[in-house]
Amino acid sequence: MIGDMNEPNNGPAKRLYRTRDGRIIAGVCSGLAVYFGVDPTLVRLAFAVLTVFGAVGILLYLGAWAVIPDEVDGTSIVDSVINKKRS
């Protein structure tokens, strides 16, 4: 069957990272843009619009910054804090 959900997916898994290339503040918008295949300007515009309406954009951005891992070291801010507490 075409499109059978039981067929194995042989392609590489998509990973969401905060990118270093195209980064303005923390790489959240550019990372989301790469993941979803859209222009980073559109993602930045969406965060700006959400910020105007009740500061939701700032809260979402800070939350994403905390949990999305960096593309270079693969750890997020939350991971770093947890690992420091364990040490």
C-alpha positions in Angstrom: 0.0 0.0 0.0 1.2 3.5 -0.7 1.6 5.6 2.4 1.2 2.6 4.8 2.0 3.8 8.3 3.7 0.4 9.0 6.5 1.0 6.5 9.8 1.8 7.9 11.1 5.4 7.5 14.6 5.1 6.1 15.3 8.9 6.0 17.2 10.6 8.7 15.2 11.9 11.7 14.7 15.6 11.8 16.2 17.3 14.9 15.3 20.7 16.3 18.3 22.7 17.3 19.1 26.4 18.0 21.4 27.2 15.1 24.6 29.2 15.0 24.2 30.3 11.4 21.7 33.1 11.1 21.5 33.6 14.8 20.4 37.0 16.1 19.9 36.4 19.8 19.9 32.7 20.7 19.2 30.9 17.4 15.6 29.9 18.3 13.9 31.5 15.3 16.6 30.4 12.8 16.5 26.8 14.3 12.7 26.7 14.0 12.9 28.0 10.4 15.3 25.3 9.4 13.2 22.6 11.1 10.0 23.7 9.4 11.6 24.8 6.1 10.5 28.4 6.2 12.2 31.8 6.1 13.6 32.8 9.5 12.1 36.3 9.0 8.6 34.8 9.1 9.3 33.0 12.4 10.8 36.2 13.8 7.7 38.1 12.6 5.4 35.6 14.3 7.3 36.0 17.6 7.0 39.8 17.3 3.3 39.7 16.6 2.8 37.3 19.6 4.8 39.7 21.8 2.6 42.6 20.9 -0.5 40.6 22.0 0.2 40.1 25.7 3.9 39.3 25.6 3.3 35.7 24.8 6.0 35.8 22.1 8.7 36.7 24.8 7.5 33.9 27.0 7.5 31.3 24.2 10.9 32.5 23.0 12.5 32.2 26.5 10.9 28.8 27.0 12.2 27.6 23.6 15.7 29.0 24.4 15.7 27.0 27.6 14.6 23.7 26.2 15.9 23.5 22.5 19.4 22.2 22.4 22.3 24.1 20.8 23.4 22.7 17.5 27.1 22.6 18.5 27.1 20.9 21.9 23.6 19.3 21.7 22.6 20.5 25.2 19.9 22.9 26.3 20.1 25.4 29.2 17.8 23.0 31.2 20.2 20.1 30.5 23.1 22.2 31.7 21.4 23.2 34.9 20.4 19.6 35.7 23.9 18.3 35.0 25.4 21.0 37.3 23.1 19.9 40.1 24.1 16.3 39.7 27.8 17.1 39.8 
